[in-house]
Amino acid sequence: MDGLFTLPFFTGLAFAVLLPLVGIWLRLRDEWLAALAVAHLAGAGAVIALGLSAPALLGAAGLAVAGMLGRHLPASGHSAYAWLILAGWAVVLLVAANSPLGETLARQLVDGQLYFTGPVELAAAVVLAIVALGLRRRIDRHELAMRLLPATSGSEASRRRHVGTMIDVLIAVALAAGTLSVGLMATFALVFLPAWAGFHVAAHWRQASAWTIGLSVIGYLLAFATALFLDQPFAPVLVATLLALATATRLLSRRAC
Amino acid sequence: MRLELIDLVTAPPGTRSPRIGPVSLSLDVGETVALTGPNGAGKSTLLAAITGHAPVLSGECRIAAGSRIRLVEQDARPDRDLPVNGHDFLALAGAAPQPPLPLSGWLARRLDELSGGQRQLLRVWAGLTGPADVVLLDEPSNNLDARARHTLFRLLDRRPAGLGLLVVSHDAELVSRCARQVEMRPA
């Protein structure tokens, strides 16, 4: 592989491990659509930050965290995520229309700009992936308990809320960093598709994690090679590859869809 | 005394009306108490108040220091497309990993591949053998056929010594198996 693509390759690989973990947690909460909403807000935050001459990652992470923590203010459930998707989309395009640099960034956010990522994006992706992998068992346990075991005291419910807020922040920052590096739809695809297939085919929890991360990494490697070999834009190739892999995995599983 | 409610008045979670109660009851170590009453009397809401999910508007809910409470809900959230099998669930709940037959035969299957009754019995087992001193069972025999009800009674009879049970039920046979009964009436 050309040295020019080494940094982007490892940046993308780190996101291919990090974002499906986020997908597992959001799917356990039945909040996977939140990923698309928060990614839109991250895009809006990046464009606003650029307009204010501030670092794009800071703006993206700031608005993503705000959106994640306040996601239930405008409405509840999927209505809230639809509201946030529309708000993020409107802000991105409005700011972009009124700023020449913003227009370039807005387009890059949608298309993905993995080949133009550098050491900052790589460092962010690796640090976030290490943190997520290190906390994975605890977060899995927390999210499974939230799903399957009701809290049995006010103090336990309060502790769960606090832990949930910390997980929200990690999820939001991961989505913001992913959106700035691999693009909005590629980030959503890495969050949604591997977990969608992994949850369906696995016989138990550990297998579900292995399937989800495995599908994501295989899809990423295939897409990276295909995009380079065929000289195609990376993000749509990644989304198409993950769509094909995840759908085939579900269709070929012994469980009915 | 593990649990004592003194003239407790509560309301559905997040609200202050309709007011439910006042209710007074006590649950001693190893005792079983049935909480009965018509639909809408507020039995499930009372359990929510005991577990801190519903407000205590007046009266008292006393839980003995160090006592751990576990709630086995009536309608658990649907487990569709959730890759968790029986082993995973019992480990998560901190329950005894080897339940008796027929439950032991279901452990390798995902929860979403089990029937509602099978999931209910696994949840009851997890509640009875998990880290708890008092278990609140909300309609545990709902949707169980005769054989599954028999299994439920067997699990309850063999529960760990000292475990207190507060059972919400309309099931006359289940209620009759409890040492005492407390009836709630609609406000």
Chai-1 contact restraints between the chains, C-beta under 6 A:
chainA,res_idxA,chainB,res_idxB,connection_type,confidence,min_distance_angstrom,max_distance_angstrom,comment,restraint_id
A,L144,B,L92,contact,1.0,0.0,6.0,A-B,restraint_1
A,P150,B,L71,contact,1.0,0.0,6.0,A-B,restraint_2
A,P150,B,E73,contact,1.0,0.0,6.0,A-B,restraint_3
A,T152,B,T51,contact,1.0,0.0,6.0,A-B,restraint_4
A,T152,B,I69,contact,1.0,0.0,6.0,A-B,restraint_5
A,T152,B,R70,contact,1.0,0.0,6.0,A-B,restraint_6
A,T152,B,L71,contact,1.0,0.0,6.0,A-B,restraint_7
A,S153,B,G52,contact,1.0,0.0,6.0,A-B,restraint_8
A,G154,B,G52,contact,1.0,0.0,6.0,A-B,restraint_9
A,A157,B,G52,contact,1.0,0.0,6.0,A-B,restraint_10
A,F199,B,D81,contact,1.0,0.0,6.0,A-B,restraint_11
A,F199,B,P83,contact,1.0,0.0,6.0,A-B,restraint_12
A,A202,B,P83,contact,1.0,0.0,6.0,A-B,restraint_13
A,H204,B,N85,contact,1.0,0.0,6.0,A-B,restraint_14
A,H204,B,D88,contact,1.0,0.0,6.0,A-B,restraint_15
A,W205,B,P83,contact,1.0,0.0,6.0,A-B,restraint_16
A,W205,B,V84,contact,1.0,0.0,6.0,A-B,restraint_17
A,W205,B,D88,contact,1.0,0.0,6.0,A-B,restraint_18
A,A208,B,P83,contact,1.0,0.0,6.0,A-B,restraint_19
